[in-house]
């Protein structure tokens, strides 16, 4: 990890050293302190990160115009607190032994994944930047079985390697979102599960416009196309914190696929997946990534979506 790669800058090394320091501290703390620390980091980010604070407030105002400014501001602060908590609890959770990890989670609907795998055609687990999706993937690997996690590589290669190691700790493996189509197809053909986050604005030609929280949003059609071509089952998956300190990991019923001859089949499936995510976001708005510029017009859509799951450089996150 100390290597001499010419791609590593001083900033990369400092960022990595800081993250490793935080990880060591977090894993030595009691759970209650870890949660408070995460909330504190989130509250600090809300105060100092003006750009993402404005994006969050603007998105909330457009989605919930009937709510007061005070209520939307409260939700925005909770969003930042949640993501601070998510970060440190992920670092803490991945340092626990397997039995303690499993004691902290409850599974709801895992039988849907078991039934889907019995068909032998693979499973597409779809979710968004909601709740504790990274932690969910770790626990999934222990209860349901290893899966592929489709993710964008981090700009810092040291942190990217660390995150890949953490994500792979329970047998999962990571597929780089950029150019990962063939590996995704191989995983599905081998009857494996593949997890995809499909709630970010994309610029690529496989984008389709679907309704999300009352506004058209450019969304990847790759999940729909993959399911229709391979026969893989699409299962939405979400995670929520419980009052007793555990996490509820939820697998919804499979998304029904329309007849292949339907001219709007791809858009229809993409919309159905998005509607399930919307249900969770409306019920728990403080758990979703409102600081992302989800609704934008800079998209190249096509009536014949490709299977691309690539992100142009620098365009994956806001």
Buried (B, 14 or more C-beta within 10 A) or exposed (E): EEEEEEEBEEEBBEBBEEBBEBBEBBBEBEEEBBBBBBBBBBBEBBEEBEEBBEBBBBBBEEBBEEBEEEEBBBBBBBBBBBBBBBBBBBBBBBBBEEEEBBEBBBBEBBEBBEEBBEEEBBBBBBBBBBBBBBBBBBBBBBBBBBBBBBBBBBEBBBBBBBBBEBBBBBEBBBBBBBEBBEBBBBBBBEBBBBBBBBBBBBBBBBBBBBEBBEEEBBBBBBBBBBBBEBBBBBBBBBBBBEEEEEBBBBBBEBBEBBEEEEEEBBBBBBBBBBBBBBEBBEEBBBBBBBBBBBBEEEBEBEEEBBBBBBBEEEBBBB
